[in-house]
Amino acid sequence: MIDPPDPARSGTLGPPEAMEPARLPVPSGLGRLLVLAVVFVCAACGLVYELELVALATYLVGDSVTQASVVLSVMVFAMGIGALLAKRLRCRAAVGFGAVEALLALVGGGSAMALYACFAWFGQSRSALVGFSLAIGVLIGAEVPLLMTLIQRVRRQDAGGAVADLFAADYVGALVGGLAFPFLLLPCLGQLTGALVTGGVNAVAGAALVLWLFRRDLSTRSRWLLLLTNVLVLALLATGALLASSFERAARRAVYGAAVRVAVQTGVQEVVLTGGTGGTGGAGGAGRGRKGSGRPLELYLDGRLRVSADNEYRYHEALVHPAMAGGPHGRVLVLGGGDGLAVREILRYRAVRSVTVVELDPGVLKLARTDPGLSNLNHHSMSDPRVHTVTADAFDWLREPGRSRGRRRPYDVILTDLPDPGITASTKLYSQEFYGLVARMLAPGGRLAVHAGAPTQRPRSYWTVEATMRSVGLATIPYRVPGRLADFSGAPDRAVGLVGPEGAPAPLAPEVDARSTGRARFWGFVLAARRPPRLGLAPDVPPLASVTREALRADERGAAAGRIRSVVPSTLMHPRYQE
């Protein structure tokens, strides 16, 4: 007598009780196609959740490489745990899959809002990031075993064929989700609403599969419980979508204070302006950017404080005026600096004939020209006929044919007014290759001045910039000036959660460290040329508020005292700006 075939040994998957043919309302061929369609949708939603966590963590915390590594590694590990836990649900695969999808839709759809809330009101989001990565990973990992069981119940086939069909639909769905996130969801809906809409799609797909296609597998109680659960999940997601704008405004007030005047997503970054709508900027003492609101103007790019009218003059005077000394300065190139504040200082020299500004974000250039507060602070420099603006990535612009081969007119002075090198997106703009391109643009006797980060908070990054500049044949003089505001913990160039009047981030005195480390906060710069430059000021220098020849000599000595010699240049293939 021949024993009946054992499904576990004959190529089918799942326990015998789970392999009973399902009673479907449609033919088995169509039912199998519908299951694969749900696999496709779930895979797309799952990848959107992953990308949304990486994107939001990069924006909130900084360092995209680290955040992507944390999210993806934790999520993949959790998917393995989820697959193991799903083994217990295969005997009731339809109910289990319905419950998993409802929970995944709620957790994944609400993850962006929850992370932003943790950041805005509690000052940190790392723990929440890891928690959501684990939870979403476990739920995504549970999908495949349950879907494998369901597709085998529609029509039995060998294990290899079932796995191939399932993973083909899964991978194609991941492709669509991966492309939809940056090109559709993010630009059209934003991170908060995009995640909530994705959760809604996820919930509808899971509920349709279970409550319609496999409804005969459910008891009356299970059917009603799943129906009510999905209705509740969809209601919560819809409520979140309706309140997303109000929530974002409240969170923005918690982060930036109550005086947010402009908040725009430009396609490159989020740009936020807070505080005064007036002020004169430049030399002239306190009170810059305060007229109108009584609050200093502050410019944030992707949450990082880039300009504070209380002390920006210290930074821009130190960046611009040493480079204008030591030779002609008729033609000037500014890489970055779309706020127009470095240009304001450049135009104070009568000998300047032309200034070229290469800025990635057209939104920043527009604000520099049209916003009353920012244009007053930069003295309407971006409207000066001598100023020519280019919207481009600085690295790509330097590589354009003609420029990279030295066929264009060189510049007497080049300034790089860029975000800190510790921000991953900026590392190529502090690489050996970048400085090689910049050096080709220097005229004989020309000078290059670089904002190189924080020499006391991230000294290795600062000295790596200096070593990288020397590696392309430039002679350098490092120097530093006090007055830098505090950082957000965990990300270069972000403001810490110190709060001043009316919820505004409070500026630090130049010699005070908010976290009582005993170290003053400095901006770090490097002056470079083909021949050894001298740190000083030009004979035709206009009156300055913070920079003097004596102060520059002290700034040079202060920077040299902290020199780190065991550093090597940073390259595109081996960036070295992680502290």
C-alpha positions in Angstrom: 0.0 0.0 0.0 1.4 3.4 -1.0 1.2 6.1 1.6 -0.6 9.3 0.5 1.8 12.1 -0.5 3.1 14.3 2.3 2.8 18.0 1.2 6.0 18.9 3.1 7.9 16.3 1.0 6.2 16.7 -2.3 7.3 20.3 -3.0 4.4 22.1 -1.4 4.8 24.5 1.5 3.1 24.8 4.8 1.4 22.3 7.2 -1.1 19.9 5.8 -4.1 21.8 7.4 -2.9 25.0 5.7 -2.7 23.3 2.3 -6.4 22.6 1.9 -7.6 24.2 -1.3 -9.2 27.6 -0.7 -12.8 28.2 -1.7 -12.4 31.3 -3.8 -15.1 33.5 -5.4 -13.0 33.5 -8.6 -11.2 30.9 -10.7 -7.9 29.7 -9.3 -5.9 31.3 -12.1 -7.4 34.7 -11.4 -7.1 34.2 -7.6 -3.4 33.5 -8.0 -2.9 36.6 -10.1 -4.7 38.7 -7.4 -2.4 37.3 -4.7 0.6 38.2 -6.7 -0.8 41.7 -7.3 -1.1 42.1 -3.5 2.5 40.9 -3.2 3.5 43.6 -5.6 1.6 46.3 -3.7 2.9 45.2 -0.3 6.5 45.1 -1.6 6.2 48.7 -3.0 4.7 49.9 0.3 7.4 48.2 2.3 10.2 49.8 0.4 8.6 53.2 0.7 8.6 52.7 4.5 12.3 52.0 4.4 13.2 54.9 2.2 11.0 57.2 4.2 12.8 56.2 7.4 16.2 56.8 5.8 15.2 60.1 4.3 13.6 61.5 7.5 16.5 60.3 9.7 19.0 61.9 7.4 17.1 65.2 7.6 16.5 65.1 11.3 19.9 63.6 12.5 22.2 64.1 9.6 24.9 61.8 8.1 22.9 59.8 5.4 25.4 56.9 5.3 25.1 56.2 9.0 21.3 56.5 9.0 20.9 54.3 5.9 23.2 51.7 7.4 21.2 51.7 10.7 17.8 51.5 9.1 18.6 48.9 6.5 20.6 46.6 8.8 18.1 46.7 11.6 15.2 46.2 9.2 16.8 43.2 7.4 17.6 41.6 10.8 14.0 42.2 11.9 12.7 40.7 8.7 14.4 37.5 9.7 12.7 37.5 13.1 9.4 38.3 11.4 9.7 35.3 9.1 10.3 33.0 12.0 7.4 34.3 14.0 5.1 33.9 11.0 5.6 30.2 11.1 3.1 30.1 14.0 0.4 31.8 11.9 0.5 29.6 8.7 -2.3 27.4 9.9 -4.5 30.5 9.9 -2.7 32.4 7.1 -5.6 34.5 6.0 -6.3 35.9 9.4 -2.6 36.3 10.2 -1.9 38.2 7.0 -4.9 40.5 7.5 -3.7 41.4 11.0 -0.1 41.9 9.9 -1.1 44.2 7.0 -3.4 46.3 9.2 -0.7 46.7 11.8 2.0 47.4 9.2 -0.2 50.1 7.6 -0.6 51.8 10.9 3.0 51.6 12.0 4.6 52.3 8.6 2.1 55.0 7.7 2.5 56.8 11.0 6.2 56.4 11.4 7.2 59.7 9.7 4.8 61.7 11.9 5.9 59.9 15.1 9.6 60.4 14.3 9.1 64.1 13.6 7.2 64.5 16.8 10.0 62.8 18.8 12.5 65.2 17.2 10.4 68.3 17.6 9.1 67.9 21.2 11.7 65.5 22.8 14.8 66.7 21.0 15.9 63.3 19.7 14.7 60.6 17.4 17.4 57.9 17.3 15.6 55.5 19.7 12.3 55.9 17.8 14.2 55.3 14.5 15.5 52.0 15.7 12.2 51.0 17.2 10.2 51.7 14.0 12.9 50.0 11.9 12.5 46.9 14.1 8.7 46.9 14.1 8.4 47.5 10.3 11.0 44.9 9.6 9.3 42.3 11.7 6.0 42.9 10.0 7.5 42.9 6.5 9.3 39.7 7.2 6.1 38.0 8.3 4.4 38.8 4.9 6.4 36.4 2.7 5.7 33.1 4.6 2.0 33.9 4.9 1.7 34.9 1.3 3.5 31.8 0.3 1.0 29.7 2.2 -1.9 31.6 0.7 -0.7 31.3 -2.9 -0.2 27.5 -2.4 -3.8 27.3 -1.2 -5.0 28.9 -4.4 -3.3 26.4 -6.6 -0.6 23.9 -5.5 2.7 24.0 -7.3 6.2 23.0 -6.6 8.1 25.0 -4.1 10.6 26.4 -6.5 7.9 27.8 -8.9 6.0 29.3 -6.0 9.1 31.0 -4.7 10.0 32.3 -8.1 6.6 33.8 -8.7 6.3 35.4 -5.3 9.8 37.0 -5.4 9.3 38.2 -9.0 6.2 40.1 -7.9 8.0 41.3 -4.7 11.1 42.6 -6.6 9.0 44.4 -9.2 6.9 46.0 -6.5 10.1 47.1 -4.7 11.3 48.7 -8.0 8.0 50.7 -8.3 8.1 51.7 -4.7 11.7 52.8 -4.9 11.0 55.0 -7.9 7.7 56.3 -6.6 9.2 57.6 -3.4 11.6 60.2 -4.8 9.8 61.1 -8.0 6.1 61.0 -6.9 5.4 60.7 -3.2 8.1 63.1 -1.9 7.6 66.0 -4.3 3.8 65.8 -4.5 2.8 64.8 -1.0 5.8 65.3 1.2 7.2 62.9 3.8 4.3 63.0 6.3 1.4 62.7 3.9 3.3 60.4 1.6 3.8 57.9 4.4 0.2 58.1 5.5 -1.1 57.6 1.9 1.2 54.6 1.5 -0.2 53.1 4.7 -3.7 53.6 3.4 -2.8 51.7 0.2 -1.2 49.0 2.2 -4.3 48.6 4.4 -6.7 48.5 1.5 -4.6 45.9 -0.4 -4.3 43.6 2.6 -8.0 43.9 3.6 -9.2 43.3 0.0 -7.2 40.1 -0.3 -8.3 38.6 3.0 -11.9 39.9 3.4 -12.9 39.2 -0.2 -10.7 36.6 -1.8 -10.2 34.5 1.3 -13.4 35.4 3.1 -14.6 31.8 3.3 -11.5 31.0 5.4 -12.7 33.4 8.1 -15.1 32.9 10.9 -17.8 35.5 11.3 -16.0 36.9 14.3 -12.6 37.1 12.6 -14.2 38.7 9.6 -15.8 41.5 11.7 -12.7 42.0 13.8 -10.5 42.4 10.7 -13.1 44.7 9.1 -13.4 47.0 12.1 -9.6 47.0 12.6 -9.0 48.1 9.0 -11.7 50.7 9.2 -10.1 52.1 12.3 -6.6 52.0 10.7 -7.8 53.8 7.6 -9.7 56.4 9.8 -6.5 57.1 11.8 -4.4 57.4 8.7 -7.0 59.7 7.0 -7.1 61.8 10.2 -3.4 62.1 10.1 -3.4 63.2 6.5 -6.0 65.8 7.2 -4.0 67.1 10.2 -0.6 66.8 8.6 -0.3 70.5 7.7 -1.4 71.6 11.2 0.9 69.1 12.8 3.9 70.2 10.7 3.3 73.8 11.6 3.1 72.9 15.3 6.3 70.8 15.1 8.0 73.6 13.2 7.2 76.1 15.9 8.6 73.6 18.5 11.8 73.3 16.6 12.3 76.9 15.3 10.3 79.0 17.7 7.1 81.0 17.1 8.5 83.5 14.6 8.7 81.3 11.4 8.1 83.6 8.5 9.0 81.4 5.5 9.0 77.6 5.3 9.4 76.1 1.8 10.5 72.8 0.3 12.5 73.9 -2.7 13.2 70.5 -4.2 16.7 70.6 -2.9 16.0 71.1 0.8 13.7 72.6 3.3 14.4 76.4 3.8 13.1 78.1 6.9 13.4 81.8 7.8 12.6 83.0 11.2 12.8 86.4 13.0 13.3 90.0 11.8 12.2 91.4 8.5 14.6 94.3 8.7 18.1 95.1 9.9 21.1 96.3 8.0 23.7 93.5 8.3 27.4 93.9 7.8 29.5 96.1 10.0 27.7 98.2 12.5 27.3 96.3 15.8 24.3 94.6 17.4 20.7 94.7 16.3 21.1 93.1 12.9 18.0 91.6 11.4 15.9 92.6 14.4 13.8 95.5 13.0 10.1 94.6 12.7 9.9 91.5 14.8 12.4 92.3 17.6 14.0 88.9 16.9 17.2 88.1 15.0 16.8 86.8 11.5 17.8 83.1 11.2 18.1 80.9 8.1 17.8 77.1 8.4 18.5 74.7 5.6 17.2 71.2 6.3 17.0 72.1 9.9 20.6 73.2 10.2 21.2 76.8 11.3 23.1 78.4 8.5 22.7 82.1 9.3 22.0 84.1 12.5 21.8 87.8 12.1 23.2 88.2 15.6 26.7 86.9 14.6 26.8 86.1 10.9 29.1 89.1 10.3 31.9 87.4 12.3 31.8 84.4 9.9 31.5 86.3 6.6 34.1 88.9 7.5 36.5 86.1 8.4 35.8 84.2 5.3 36.0 87.0 2.8 38.4 89.7 3.9 41.7 87.7 4.4 41.2 86.2 0.9 40.8 89.7 -0.6 44.3 90.7 0.7 47.6 89.9 -1.0 46.8 90.7 -4.6 44.1 91.8 -7.1 40.5 91.0 -6.4 38.7 92.1 -9.5 37.1 88.7 -10.3 35.7 86.7 -7.5 34.0 83.2 -7.5 31.8 82.1 -4.6 30.9 78.4 -4.4 27.8 78.2 -2.3 26.8 81.4 -0.4 23.4 81.7 -2.1 22.2 83.8 0.9 24.2 86.8 -0.5 26.0 87.6 2.8 29.5 86.7 1.5 28.7 88.7 -1.6 27.8 91.7 0.6 31.3 91.7 2.0 32.9 91.3 -1.4 31.1 94.2 -2.9 32.4 96.6 -0.2 35.7 96.7 -2.3 35.5 99.2 -5.1 38.0 97.2 -7.2 35.6 94.3 -7.6 34.4 94.1 -11.2 32.5 90.8 -11.2 31.3 88.1 -8.8 30.0 84.7 -9.8 27.9 82.8 -7.3 27.4 79.0 -7.9 24.5 77.9 -5.7 22.7 74.5 -5.9 19.3 75.7 -4.6 17.4 78.3 -6.7 15.0 78.8 -3.8 17.8 80.2 -1.6 18.8 82.6 -4.4 15.2 83.8 -4.8 14.9 84.4 -1.1 18.2 86.3 -1.0 16.8 88.7 -3.6 13.1 88.9 -2.6 12.7 88.3 1.2 12.7 91.6 3.0 14.7 90.4 6.0 17.3 88.5 4.1 17.8 91.0 1.3 18.2 93.8 3.9 20.7 91.7 5.8 22.8 91.1 2.6 22.4 94.8 1.5 20.5 93.7 -1.7 23.9 92.3 -2.9 22.3 89.7 -5.2 20.6 92.5 -7.2 24.0 94.2 -7.9 24.7 94.2 -11.7 28.3 92.9 -11.0 26.8 89.7 -9.5 26.1 86.7 -11.8 24.4 83.7 -10.3 24.5 80.1 -11.6 22.2 77.4 -10.3 24.3 74.3 -10.3 26.2 71.8 -8.2 29.6 73.4 -7.5 31.5 70.2 -8.3 29.6 69.6 -11.6 30.0 73.2 -12.6 33.8 73.1 -12.1 33.9 69.9 -14.2 32.2 71.4 -17.2 34.4 71.4 -20.4 36.4 74.5 -20.6 36.5 75.2 -16.9 38.1 71.9 -15.9 40.7 72.3 -18.7 41.5 75.9 -17.7 40.1 77.5 -20.9 37.9 80.0 -19.0 39.2 83.2 -17.4 40.6 82.4 -13.9 39.5 84.1 -10.7 41.6 86.3 -8.4 39.7 85.1 -5.4 37.7 81.9 -4.8 35.5 81.4 -1.7 33.8 78.2 -0.7 30.9 79.0 1.6 29.5 75.5 1.9 27.9 73.3 4.7 30.3 71.5 7.1 32.3 68.6 5.7 30.8 66.2 8.3 27.5 66.3 6.4 27.6 63.4 4.0 26.2 65.2 1.0 29.0 67.8 1.3 31.9 65.5 1.5 32.6 65.6 -2.3 32.9 69.4 -1.9 35.9 68.9 0.5 37.6 66.1 -1.6 41.0 66.1 -3.2 39.3 66.0 -6.6 37.2 69.1 -5.8 40.2 71.1 -4.7 42.1 70.1 -7.7 39.4 71.5 -9.9 39.2 74.7 -7.8 43.0 75.2 -8.0 42.8 75.2 -11.8 40.4 78.2 -11.6 42.9 80.3 -9.6 44.7 83.1 -11.4 48.4 83.5 -10.8 48.6 85.0 -7.3 45.0 84.1 -6.7 43.7 83.1 -3.2 41.3 80.5 -2.0 39.4 80.7 1.3 37.5 77.7 2.6 35.0 77.3 5.4 36.4 74.0 6.9 34.1 73.3 9.9 34.5 73.4 13.6 38.2 73.1 14.7 37.5 72.5 18.3 34.4 70.3 18.1 35.5 68.2 15.1 39.3 68.8 14.9 40.1 65.8 12.7 37.6 66.9 10.0 39.0 70.4 10.1 42.6 69.3 9.7 41.6 66.8 7.0 40.3 69.7 5.0 43.6 71.4 5.4 45.6 68.3 4.5 43.4 67.7 1.4 44.0 71.2 0.2 47.8 70.8 0.6 47.6 67.5 -1.3 46.8 69.3 -4.6 49.8 71.6 -4.3 48.3 74.6 -2.4 50.1 76.3 0.5 47.8 76.8 3.4 47.2 79.0 6.5 44.6 77.6 8.9 42.8 80.1 11.2 39.7 80.2 13.3 37.4 82.9 14.7 35.0 82.7 17.7 31.3 83.1 17.6 29.9 79.9 16.2 26.5 78.9 17.5 25.9 75.5 19.2 25.2 72.4 17.2 22.3 70.1 17.2 23.5 66.9 18.9 24.3 64.3 16.3 24.6 66.3 13.2 27.2 68.8 11.9 26.2 72.4 11.8 22.8 72.0 13.5 21.7 74.2 16.4 21.3 72.6 19.9 18.1 72.7 21.8 18.9 75.9 23.7 15.9 78.1 23.9 15.8 81.9 24.1 12.9 84.3 24.4 9.6 83.1 22.8 11.1 79.7 22.0 13.9 80.9 19.7 17.2 79.1 19.8 19.5 81.1 22.0 22.9 82.3 20.6 26.0 81.6 22.5 28.6 84.1 23.6 31.8 83.5 21.6 33.6 82.0 24.6 30.8 79.9 26.0 30.1 76.2 25.3 26.4 75.3 25.9 27.3 71.8 27.1 30.1 73.1 29.5 32.9 71.2 27.8 35.3 74.1 28.6 35.9 74.7 24.9 34.9 77.8 23.0 33.1 77.3 19.7 34.9 78.5 16.6 34.4 78.7 12.9 37.4 77.2 11.1 38.8 78.5 7.8 41.8 77.8 5.6 43.4 80.4 3.3 45.4 78.9 0.4 47.3 79.9 -2.7 49.9 78.3 -5.0 52.6 80.3 -3.1 52.6 80.6 0.7 50.0 83.3 1.5 50.0 85.8 4.3 47.1 86.2 6.6 46.1 89.8 6.7 43.8 92.5 5.4 44.0 94.5 2.1 45.1 98.1 2.2 41.6 99.1 0.8 39.7 97.0 3.4 36.5 98.7 4.5 35.7 99.2 8.2 35.0 95.8 9.8 33.1 94.9 13.0 35.1 91.9 14.2 38.2 91.2 12.1 41.5 93.1 12.7 45.0 92.3 11.7 46.0 91.6 15.3 43.0 89.3 15.8 43.9 87.4 12.6 47.4 86.7 13.9 45.9 85.4 17.2 43.4 83.3 15.2 46.2 81.8 13.2 48.2 80.9 16.3 45.1 79.5 18.0 44.4 77.2 15.1 48.0 76.1 14.8 48.1 75.1 18.4 45.5 72.4 17.8 47.1 71.0 14.6 46.7 67.2 14.1 49.4 65.9 11.9 48.3 62.2 11.5 45.6 63.0 8.9 45.5 62.0 5.2 43.6 63.7 2.4 40.0 62.9 1.7 39.0 61.6 -1.7 35.7 60.8 -3.5 36.4 57.1 -3.1 37.6 57.4 0.5 35.9 60.2 2.4 37.5 60.8 5.8 35.2 63.2 7.5 33.6 60.9 10.1 34.8 61.9 13.6 
